[in-house]
Amino acid sequence: MLKLYDYPDCPFCQKVRVVLAEKDLEYEKIFVDLRRQEQKTPEFLRLNPYGKVPVLIDEDEVIYDSTIINEYLEDEYPLPHLLPEDSQGRARARVLEDYCDNSFIPPTTTLLAQIRKVEAERDGQRVEQARDELRRSLYYLRDKLNGEDFLVGREFSLADAAFAPRIMVLGRLGFELEPALAPVQAWIERLRTRPSVRGLGL
Ligand SMILES: N[C@@H](CCC(=O)N[C@@H](CS)C(=O)NCC(=O)O)C(=O)O
């Protein structure tokens, strides 16, 4: 059976869990306690030299990095397809997934960390900067949606899976979507109806 080394709140683990659920794959979840630095033990570093979750094991194959794991799942368990058939559509999905990991998830992580602090200890400048970045991302997503149901067309893809974990907690980050972002709001509602996303329990 597939094994996933996982941490519940990690958005990278969550995006892999969304894809496992979309493909209806059974797997064993192995909890790695990041607060206790279990990801830096010699045993774990043998699996992933970066010392990060998620890690997926399929038979004897050890795969790390959420994007590479999701690509592997798409290659090895192709149904239902989570990438378009044409090269251009596949490239668009990959570009957006990469954008998500590098530009969308980081400001949400900053905001979640700041919100957990008591108000007096919050770094107002970091909060403002993260909120600006996030707002810019949401307008970028609106343009990418371009009237379609999902990020790369009519079908849910690996790109949507990447955004789902953190797009679902915008409200918790104190983010109200203004009317101009209605297409993004509609996409969020569409994502919310999927069992794979609901299964995250966010
Ligand atoms: N690029 C990696 C990022 C994974 C990542 O940053 N995981 C975090 C948890 S959300 C982690 O394991 N951090 C532990 C550490 O850096 O010590 C991926 O997509 O899988």
The ligand as an SDF file (V2000), in Angstrom:
LIG
                    3D

 20 19  0  0  0  0  0  0  0  0999 V2000
    8.8540   21.9670   -1.7480 N   0  0  0  0  0  0  0  0  0  0  0  0
    8.4040   21.0900   -0.7040 C   0  0  0  0  0  0  0  0  0  0  0  0
    8.0940   21.9000    0.5360 C   0  0  0  0  0  0  0  0  0  0  0  0
    7.7020   21.0150    1.7090 C   0  0  0  0  0  0  0  0  0  0  0  0
    7.7250   21.7940    3.0240 C   0  0  0  0  0  0  0  0  0  0  0  0
    8.1590   22.9730    3.0720 O   0  0  0  0  0  0  0  0  0  0  0  0
    7.2770   21.1370    4.0970 N   0  0  0  0  0  0  0  0  0  0  0  0
    7.3390   21.7460    5.4000 C   0  0  0  0  0  0  0  0  0  0  0  0
    6.0280   21.5830    6.1760 C   0  0  0  0  0  0  0  0  0  0  0  0
    4.6980   22.4810    5.4000 S   0  0  0  0  0  0  0  0  0  0  0  0
    8.3760   21.0150    6.2400 C   0  0  0  0  0  0  0  0  0  0  0  0
    8.4680   19.8040    6.1950 O   0  0  0  0  0  0  0  0  0  0  0  0
    9.1160   21.7680    7.0520 N   0  0  0  0  0  0  0  0  0  0  0  0
   10.0240   21.2010    7.9940 C   0  0  0  0  0  0  0  0  0  0  0  0
   11.3550   21.8430    7.9740 C   0  0  0  0  0  0  0  0  0  0  0  0
   11.6440   22.6390    7.0540 O   0  0  0  0  0  0  0  0  0  0  0  0
   12.1290   21.5440    8.8860 O   0  0  0  0  0  0  0  0  0  0  0  0
    7.1810   20.3010   -1.1840 C   0  0  0  0  0  0  0  0  0  0  0  0
    6.4680   20.8200   -2.0500 O   0  0  0  0  0  0  0  0  0  0  0  0
    6.9610   19.1580   -0.7420 O   0  0  0  0  0  0  0  0  0  0  0  0
  1  2  1  0
  2  3  1  0
  2 18  1  0
  3  4  1  0
  4  5  1  0
  5  6  2  0
  5  7  1  0
  7  8  1  0
  8  9  1  0
  8 11  1  0
  9 10  1  0
 11 12  2  0
 11 13  1  0
 13 14  1  0
 14 15  1  0
 15 16  2  0
 15 17  1  0
 18 19  2  0
 18 20  1  0
M  END
$$$$
